[in-house]
Amino acid sequence: MFLHLTIFRKRYPLYKYLVVALVTAGVAVFTLHQPSKKKSSPGTIKNNSLWGLFLLFINLLFDGLTNTTQDHIFTTFRPYSGPQMMVAQNILSTLLTSSYLILSPFLANTPIFSILGIPPSSANELSSALAFIRANPSVGKDVLGFAACGAI
């Protein structure tokens, strides 16, 4: 909602602002005031809470950007529907993931991997995954089921 307000200047009814404020307050209360059962240093708990809040903020930011962009595309380009957007997103995701899995063995010893902080040991992820599926055939059905559910 914040991104809709700032990027596209969209306005909402008052009750929607109240709902967002209550949900945000609820998440903040349960995140910040969770009692700890074990004894540890207060600095560790505070650092973990701050790190968790930072990750939560980043997650919500990207989720909001995605939702805002999709709403903009739906209103600007009328012929595209929700299912068409999901198919396009799935195709793009498949292309990017496949490209990474296929090209990573060739790029493992290049400066690109070291700049991105990817260890060279992760370069053969595709062959490792296929070897695991060959060693455990029942996992293949689960992987295909997960992929089918993600495509729906």
HUDATA-V487514 format. One record per residue. N is the residue number from 0. OMEGA is omega in whole degrees, -180 to 180 (999 if undefined). Layout:
BEGIN
N_OMEGA, N_OMEGA
END
This chain:
BEGIN
0_179, 1_-180, 2_175, 3_180, 4_-174, 5_-175, 6_-174, 7_178, 8_180, 9_-179, 10_-178, 11_174, 12_-176, 13_-177, 14_178, 15_176, 16_179, 17_179, 18_179, 19_180, 20_180, 21_179, 22_179, 23_179, 24_179, 25_178, 26_-180, 27_-179, 28_-178, 29_178, 30_-173, 31_-175, 32_177, 33_-179, 34_-180, 35_-179, 36_-178, 37_179, 38_175, 39_-177, 40_-179, 41_-180, 42_180, 43_180, 44_-179, 45_180, 46_178, 47_179, 48_179, 49_178, 50_178, 51_177, 52_177, 53_179, 54_177, 55_179, 56_179, 57_179, 58_180, 59_178, 60_-179, 61_176, 62_178, 63_177, 64_179, 65_-179, 66_180, 67_180, 68_178, 69_177, 70_179, 71_179, 72_179, 73_-178, 74_-178, 75_-178, 76_-173, 77_-174, 78_-177, 79_180, 80_178, 81_179, 82_178, 83_178, 84_-180, 85_178, 86_179, 87_179, 88_178, 89_178, 90_179, 91_178, 92_178, 93_179, 94_-179, 95_-180, 96_179, 97_178, 98_179, 99_-178, 100_-179, 101_-175, 102_-175, 103_177, 104_-179, 105_-178, 106_-173, 107_-176, 108_178, 109_179, 110_-179, 111_-179, 112_-179, 113_177, 114_-180, 115_179, 116_180, 117_-180, 118_180, 119_-180, 120_-180, 121_-175, 122_-177, 123_-178, 124_-179, 125_-180, 126_177, 127_180, 128_179, 129_177, 130_178, 131_180, 132_177, 133_180, 134_-179, 135_-173, 136_-179, 137_179, 138_-180, 139_178, 140_179, 141_179, 142_178, 143_176, 144_178, 145_179, 146_179, 147_178, 148_178, 149_-179, 150_-177, 151_999
END
